[in-house]
Amino acid sequence: IKSEIFKKINITEKDQNMRSLWCLLVALFAGATHAEIASFRLPSPWSFECDKTNSSFRTSGHLIPARCVKVPSSSSEKVQGLQACKMTCGSKGTLWPTPTGQVQLSSDLVHFIPQDFRVVSVSAPSEDVSNMINQFADVFREYLYMMNPDYEGEYKNPFSETPFINGKTVQVSISVESEDLTLDTETDESYSISIQRMSANELSRNSQTDRCEGPKATQRVKSKGKAEEAPGIHITVSGKTYYGARHG
């Protein structure tokens, strides 16, 4: 009888030891998972440059005016990703729909976060057109939000108010001539867009708002809070119709 009791006691102790070992393994695995979440990635050893030598014509027989090629970042004057290279490579970059008129494309890119984006004025012939412009401005802003993997929807900005990069202020003025919202094969979807660098004083003189309402006028709303101190750019978009301005 005593022998059987000792066996049971030994088995119980083994079970407890196994449970303790299992708990220890779970704790270690959880710690490893937490360490993985807190990890970071090293910068890519590659960069992309715009190749305008037409070198592919000699090998393929097809003329490619400009293309982005991968090069070691250590030998590149400006380290940038593929998408950044495409935006400034060639005569029209990634502009779409492809412009048919005159295009002057800068080789510089401006970094900004969604809270630096402001629609400062809207010139529209009717309240319906003005409301449509405000809606597509909201859609564009949500596209910016969606670039952050932490975006959870409902137009909540997932970007930090104190980012590690020093972004530029981006102010946009939108102008539409026609109040016709019909979209068919005869709709004029042409647009023009100009981008100008502005100093801190020039930006502070511009009013800042996210909503502009009221027909047949250029609406401006006084700036809320302190004026922007960082320099940035001002974008002017104009179109014959709402659909043209939306392309811009």
Buried (B, 14 or more C-beta within 10 A) or exposed (E): EEEEEEEEEEEEEEEEEEEEEEEEEEEEEEEEEEEEEEEEEEEEEBBBBBBEEEEBEEEEEEEBEBBBBEBEBEEBEEBBEBEBBBBBBBEEBEBEEEBEEEEEEEEEEBEBBBBBBBBBBBBBBBEEBBBBBBEBBBEBBBEBBEEBEEBEEEEEBBBEEEEEEEBBBBBBBBBBBBBBEEEEEEBEBBBBBEBEEBEBEBBBEBBBBBEBBEEEEEBBBEBEEEEBEEBBBBBBBBBBBBBBBBBB
